[in-house]
Amino acid sequence: MKENKNYKWILVALLFGVALLNYMDRQMIATMRPAMQQDIPALQQATNFGHLMAVFLWVYGSMSFFSGMIADRVNRKRLIVASLFIWSAVTLAMGYTHSFEQLYWLRAFMGFSEALYIPAGLAMIADHHDDRTRSLAVGVHMTGIYMGQAFGGFGSVISNWMNWQSTFIMFGLIGIAYAVVLWLALKDDSKTGIHANREKQPSQPIKASLSLLGNFSFWIIILYFAAPSFPGWAIKNWAPTLVAQNLNIDMTKAGPLTTISISISSLIGVLIGGRMSDTWVRSNIRGRIYTGAIGLALTIPALLLIGFGHSFFFIILAAVLFGFGFGMFDTNNMPILCQFVPERMRATAYGFLNTAGIFAGAVITDYLGKSTDEGSLGKHFAMLAVVVLAVILIQLRFLQPKKTI
């Protein structure tokens, strides 16, 4: 921590904006389907829309496997700025599409470009923050993700006001402009002491990967990260549709109602969960693990309520419980990883986690598209509570950190 003491929080603030754009650009399409299907008839089928959402996740997950390795070996500032610039350009290009095929391939390329950011961004934050502030710093960064999801929920509102093409163009241009700001404001770690520890990183990616995969605890962390991704991505991509159906309201109301309720409660969850974890781990080395387990436990009743609830009260209660709980879980993933993985391999390790989580998301997103057409979306949402319960029991039994690395 040799640089200016304030910079570690300036860094979080800068990357907060990147996280916001990362999730807003990918998520706003989830509520813009009614407007888009008027010009692209293929989107009238929920199955096709599921394919469109899932291709992003399949490509994103495949690329995440390599993006962590890349982030541990190249200049992270340049990687982050390039990732932001490219996916913003793709968002801009989506405003000029005229067919499902064009939209499909652009979503795939967006998955490629966005995957480069998260491992690099979280590893950079973890490098600049120690155990006293690491979970809180990651949590503040995660609030950018949740705000991006919330703003994405207004995609339907903005597309009705402007049109869906102009919405993509506007946010694409905003992202390109922010990439320029980031290039000027973000420090280069190669010019600070932070970079020195990464020079010990194994030169061969295969060796680094094998050393991680030979660690039993790392496999438990992969499972712990991936299993909650089923309900996590189900909520992101299909909750607005389910809420619109259950409450019999228009998507322009269901989208903001769902995403704002979940995002605001998630924002509170990451801040409280981050502070709780940073405090608890000083007296109990498993404090971060317990904090994450408490958060996941709150999502269980939420999934049951959102699956079977048909009243405004139950839907809002479900959204608040899920958002708050998932936020507590989310803010502790990288800090827990830091208890088992050396500093020089954090981005590589998180890339593995992201791949597992995104592939889980792709499977459930595609599956719930078919469930929507079959009329069983709510039932399958509720069944995801069983998955969450199982992973809580497994991680409490097997994750035993010996020290914070």
Rosetta blueprint (number, residue, H / E / L):
1 M L
2 K L
3 E L
4 N L
5 K L
6 N L
7 Y H
8 K H
9 W H
10 I H
11 L H
12 V H
13 A H
14 L H
15 L H
16 F H
17 G H
18 V H
19 A H
20 L H
21 L H
22 N H
23 Y H
24 M H
25 D H
26 R H
27 Q H
28 M L
29 I H
30 A H
31 T H
32 M H
33 R H
34 P H
35 A H
36 M H
37 Q L
38 Q L
39 D L
40 I L
41 P H
42 A H
43 L H
44 Q H
45 Q L
46 A H
47 T H
48 N H
49 F H
50 G H
51 H H
52 L H
53 M H
54 A H
55 V H
56 F H
57 L H
58 W H
59 V H
60 Y H
61 G H
62 S H
63 M H
64 S H
65 F H
66 F H
67 S H
68 G H
69 M H
70 I H
71 A H
72 D L
73 R L
74 V L
75 N L
76 R H
77 K H
78 R H
79 L H
80 I H
81 V H
82 A H
83 S H
84 L H
85 F H
86 I H
87 W H
88 S H
89 A H
90 V H
91 T H
92 L H
93 A H
94 M H
95 G L
96 Y L
97 T L
98 H L
99 S L
100 F H
101 E H
102 Q H
103 L H
104 Y H
105 W H
106 L H
107 R H
108 A H
109 F H
110 M H
111 G H
112 F H
113 S H
114 E H
115 A L
116 L L
117 Y H
118 I H
119 P H
120 A H
121 G H
122 L H
123 A H
124 M H
125 I H
126 A H
127 D H
128 H H
129 H L
130 D L
131 D L
132 R L
133 T L
134 R H
135 S H
136 L H
137 A H
138 V H
139 G H
140 V H
141 H H
142 M H
143 T H
144 G H
145 I H
146 Y H
147 M H
148 G H
149 Q H
150 A H
151 F H
152 G H
153 G L
154 F L
155 G H
156 S H
157 V H
158 I H
159 S H
160 N H
161 W H
162 M L
163 N L
164 W H
165 Q H
166 S H
167 T H
168 F H
169 I H
170 M H
171 F H
172 G H
173 L H
174 I H
175 G H
176 I H
177 A H
178 Y H
179 A H
180 V H
181 V H
182 L H
183 W H
184 L H
185 A H
186 L L
187 K L
188 D L
189 D H
190 S H
191 K H
192 T L
193 G H
194 I H
195 H H
196 A H
197 N H
198 R H
199 E H
200 K H
201 Q L
202 P L
203 S L
204 Q L
205 P H
206 I H
207 K H
208 A H
209 S H
210 L H
211 S H
212 L H
213 L H
214 G L
215 N L
216 F H
217 S H
218 F H
219 W H
220 I H
221 I H
222 I H
223 L H
224 Y H
225 F H
226 A H
227 A L
228 P L
229 S H
230 F H
231 P H
232 G H
233 W H
234 A H
235 I H
236 K H
237 N H
238 W H
239 A H
240 P H
241 T H
242 L H
243 V H
244 A H
245 Q H
246 N H
247 L H
248 N L
249 I L
250 D L
251 M H
252 T H
253 K H
254 A H
255 G H
256 P H
257 L H
258 T H
259 T H
260 I H
261 S H
262 I H
263 S H
264 I H
265 S H
266 S H
267 L H
268 I H
269 G H
270 V H
271 L H
272 I H
273 G H
274 G H
275 R H
276 M H
277 S H
278 D H
279 T H
280 W H
281 V H
282 R H
283 S H
284 N L
285 I L
286 R L
287 G H
288 R H
289 I H
290 Y H
291 T H
292 G H
293 A H
294 I H
295 G H
296 L H
297 A H
298 L H
299 T H
300 I H
301 P H
302 A H
303 L H
304 L H
305 L H
306 I H
307 G H
308 F H
309 G L
310 H L
311 S L
312 F H
313 F H
314 F H
315 I H
316 I H
317 L H
318 A H
319 A H
320 V H
321 L H
322 F H
323 G H
324 F H
325 G H
326 F H
327 G H
328 M H
329 F H
330 D H
331 T L
332 N L
333 N H
334 M H
335 P H
336 I H
337 L H
338 C H
339 Q L
340 F L
341 V L
342 P L
343 E H
344 R H
345 M H
346 R H
347 A H
348 T H
349 A H
350 Y H
351 G H
352 F H
353 L H
354 N H
355 T H
356 A H
357 G H
358 I H
359 F H
360 A H
361 G H
362 A H
363 V H
364 I H
365 T H
366 D H
367 Y H
368 L H
369 G H
370 K H
371 S H
372 T H
373 D H
374 E H
375 G L
376 S L
377 L H
378 G H
379 K H
380 H H
381 F H
382 A H
383 M H
384 L H
385 A H
386 V H
387 V H
388 V H
389 L H
390 A H
391 V H
392 I H
393 L H
394 I H
395 Q H
396 L H
397 R H
398 F H
399 L L
400 Q L
401 P L
402 K L
403 K L
404 T L
405 I L
